[in-house]
Amino acid sequence: MREFHSPALVPADPGASIPSMLADRLARDPRGVFAERQTGFGGAWQPVTVQAFVAEVTAVAKGLVASGVQPGDRVAIMSRTRYEWTLVDFAVWAAGGVGVPVYETSSAEQVRWIASDAGVRTAVVETPAHAAVVAQVRDDLPDLTEVLVLDEGALTTLVQRGADVTDEEVERRWRATRAADLATVIYTSGTTGRPKGVELTHGNFVELTRNGAVGLAEVVSTPTSRTLLFMPLAHVFARFIEVLCVTSGAVLGHTPDTRNLLPDLASFRPTFVLAVPRVFEKVYNAAEQKAGTGARLRLFRWAAKVAIAHSRARDTAGGPSAALTAQHRLAGALVHKRLREALGGRAEYAVSGGAPLGERLGHFYRGIGVHVLEGYGLTETSAATAVNRPELTKIGTVGPAYPGTALRVDDDGAIWVQGPHVFRGYRNQPEATAEALVDGWFRTGDLGTLDEDGYLRITGRSKEIIVTAGGKNVAPAVLEDRLRGHPLVSQVVVVGDQRPFIGALVTLDAEMLPGWLTTHGLPPMDVVAASTHPQVLEALDRAVDRANEAVSRAESIRKIRVLTTDFTEANGYLTPSLKVKRAKVLADLAADVDALYVDTRH
């Protein structure tokens, strides 16, 4: 067993809450900019001072009080990532309430389960379409008294309704909130079964963000720090960041539509960006595709190779050679600068979480001048529980324990976490809570290793370990992550439990396919045609060979089956946080898995 602790950088405060942190920020920096709002589609970004934000929060909180929201009442928020999401979130906390995020893509059945299990009293949704989803299950939600629609003037209604509520009543409520009080119930999107409600306290967020503002100061706490949120605020990672910006002073922006992400990044110009690995893969693949063919494509690939080599050399004793340094300088002027501009031109750091990024991409981004800090966390740990540091990054790891927390890897390779950021339990599920929280430690369900410096490397999830018929234990994540890096590949599910060898189900990326076909001199075709085209299959076979370089022969993928339908959130095979629902895929596509083993020559 190996265990590492990172000391807390700030003393714990049992009287602190998220609203009290906002009050502290107001007291020391009333005219500082808390956020910037975009005016209209593609419009300019307008600053919102801390003073102005607190005034809006108070006015909306008064409306919630007037609407009958009592301390401890649950208020659901169902919306895309936008400024109003953050405003309502802080208003709920100011009124003493508990926010319950709901993904804006959730089905009526998912809404019914979350709202009933949490006991939601009031729901704030973005659009009439969201209200219609809630209406489908309204009869099953006796506790739900009101549904307010942002696009139909919900905030104006609340402000007008709360006109007679005093500022002192709102202040009385938030001052009565302590660190141990419930702040939110976040329902894990869940790759299997019904989502569990993770209960996070004000103290979970307070301790995590206060330590983060100091421990990652050069990323999030400089006078110029700013970030653009495009991840769903229903996800704990984005929620953590909105609270972190209160403490760190970083300017917060929101963009609701990732189809406009590149223009919004260009106009907002963040200094640090936050995303899941799939976003970083897409940016790389899109840049390669944009390079086209011939000399431009060869230039891009040379520049990418130089970036990766230069980054790798930085981790060696001698560092980059003079020749490599010269090549890197030239590649920077010709290619790397344009790639940085795709992220807004000012991004020095990128924080990646949610799944392993992969060493190739980590070195590529660092090589072009964007330092990727890969981290690890779960909803149950209020987001980050390990993260690489700017002063010492080990690419391929998720860093050491976050300040104030501890990591343990037991003799079976299971990862355990301890610290003030660990949740208090699963809502209405005492047995699941007792199974997850043991002697003050949280059993994550993930597998990993800790090196001599306490840096954690994720090797897989204990529930996803494949045991072949030959008795070989295989963690699918490393193969899936490497294979998914190919431009043609959208999703991968590695299979082989109790089978003679490892195989994989592969889906094609419909967005990247046209460009790939063009650059390879092939005629246009749809995903169905591409799934059987010899040159496409040859390219995928080469990608499999490269993925297999990371594992032993017994763990390598021997056969793949290309599917004609992608895994998406809409068809139920992806969670809102873009994780594959492995159990559902294996159940629904059992015939495709069986087909891999019909002919056992491999």
C-alpha positions, 0 to 999 in steps of 0.5 A, a space after each residue: 500500500 502506498 499513501 501520500 498527503 498534500 498539506 493544506 495551504 489555508 486553514 479550515 474554516 467551519 463557519 465559511 460558506 459559498 455566500 460568505 466567500 462571495 461577501 469576502 470578495 465584495 469587501 476586498 474587491 467591489 469594483 473588480 470584474 467577476 464575469 464578462 457577458 456576451 451581448 448578443 450572438 458574437 457580440 462584445 464581452 461586457 464586464 460585470 463587477 463583483 458589486 453588480 453581480 452581488 446586487 443581482 444575486 441578492 435581487 434574485 434571492 429575494 424573489 426565491 424567498 418571496 416564492 416560498 423557498 426555505 433554507 434547505 429547500 432544493 431548487 433545480 436548474 436545467 439550462 445550458 452553460 450561460 451567465 444566468 446559470 451561475 447567477 441563479 446558482 449563487 442566488 439559491 445559495 444566498 437564499 439558503 437553498 440547495 441547488 440541484 443541477 439537471 443536464 439540459 439534455 435530460 429526458 422526462 424520466 431522468 428529470 422525474 427521478 432527480 426531482 423526486 429523489 432530491 425533493 425539488 420544490 422549485 425548478 428554473 429551466 432555460 427554455 419552454 422546451 425544457 418546461 415541457 419536459 418537466 410538464 410530462 412528469 409534473 403529476 409525479 412530483 407533488 413537492 414541485 410547486 413552480 417551474 420558472 423559464 429563463 427565456 420567458 422572463 424568470 429573472 425579471 419575475 423573481 426580482 419583481 416578486 422579491 421587491 418587498 423582501 429586505 436585504 437583511 433577510 437574505 443576509 440573515 439566511 446566508 450568514 446562518 449557513 455553515 460549512 457542514 450544510 448541504 450546498 448541492 445534490 449532483 446526480 452522477 450521470 452514471 454509466 450503469 443504473 440509476 444516477 446516485 445523488 451526491 451530496 456536497 456541502 459548502 465546506 467541500 467547495 470552500 476548502 477545495 477552492 481556497 486551497 486551489 486559489 493558492 496552490 494553482 495561483 499562477 494559473 487561476 489567481 494572477 491579475 490577468 487570469 480568465 477562463 471561458 466555461 463551455 462545459 455543462 454547469 450541471 457537471 461538478 468540474 464547471 461548478 467548481 470553477 464558477 466558485 473558484 473564480 470567486 476566491 481566485 479573482 479570475 474573470 469568468 465567461 460562459 458560452 452555451 453552444 460549442 458550435 461557436 466555441 472557436 469564435 468565442 475563444 478568439 473574442 474572450 481570449 482566456 488564459 486557461 481553458 478547461 475541457 475533457 480529453 475529447 475536446 483536445 483530441 478534436 482540436 488537434 484532429 481539426 487542425 490536422 484536417 485544416 492543413 489539407 494535403 501535400 506540403 501544408 499537411 507535411 508541415 503540420 505533421 512535422 511541426 506536431 512531431 517537433 512539438 512532441 519531441 521538444 516536450 519529451 526532451 524537456 523531461 530528460 536530464 540533458 533537455 532539448 538539443 540545440 538542433 531540436 531547439 532550433 527546429 522548435 523555434 521554427 515550428 513555433 513561428 510557422 505552425 504553433 502560433 496559429 494553433 495557440 490562436 485557435 484557443 484565443 491566443 492567450 491560453 498558457 494553461 489547459 486543465 484536462 479531466 474526466 478521462 485520461 488525456 494520453 501522453 502524445 496529446 499532453 506533449 503536443 500541447 505543451 510543445 506548442 506552448 499550452 501547458 496541459 495540467 491533467 487532473 483527476 476527480 469525481 463528483 464525490 470529490 467536488 471535482 479535483 482530487 489530484 492535479 499536476 502542478 505548473 512547476 512540476 508536471 509529469 505527463 501521463 500522470 494526473 499529478 499529486 494529491 490536491 492541496 489539503 487531500 490524501 491519496 492511497 493506492 492499496 495492494 490491489 491497485 484501488 485508489 482511495 481519497 481522503 480530505 475535506 472535499 469528499 462528499 458526505 454521502 449518497 442521497 437516500 442510499 445509506 448502503 451505497 454510502 457505507 460501501 463508498 466511505 470506509 474509515 474516513 476514506 472514499 473508495 473511488 472504484 478506479 485503479 492506479 499507481 503512485 510513483 515515488 513523488 506521489 504522482 498518480 497514474 490512472 490505469 482503469 476502473 475496477 468494474 471495467 477490468 476485462 479478464 480474458 479466457 486465458 486469465 489475462 487482466 486487461 484495463 481497456 482505458 489505455 487502448 480506448 484512449 489511444 485508438 480514439 485519438 485517430 481522426 476517423 474514430 469517434 468512440 471505442 469500446 474494448 471487449 474480451 471478457 472471458 473471450 480468447 482475445 481482445 477485440 473492439 467496437 469502433 464508431 466513426 466520426 461523421 464530422 471528421 470523415 469528409 475531410 479525411 476522405 478528401 486528404 486521402 484522395 477518396 470520393 465522398 461517402 457516408 459512415 455506412 459506406 466508409 465502415 466497409 471501405 478497404 482504405 478506411 479499414 486499412 487506416 483503422 488497422 494501422 491505428 490499432 497497431 499504434 494503440 497496441 504499442 502501449 500494451 503486451 501481446 496478450 492485451 492487444 486488440 486483435 480484431 475490430 468491428 466498425 459500427 455504422 451508428 455512433 454512440 451519442 447522448 441522444 441514443 443513450 450510449 453516452 452520458 452527458 459528460 461524454 463517457 460511454 455507457 459500457 454496460 448498455 453497449 455490451 447488452 444492446 450490441 451483444 451480437 456485434 461483440 459475438 461477431 468478433 469471435 465467430 472466426 477465431 483466426 486473428 
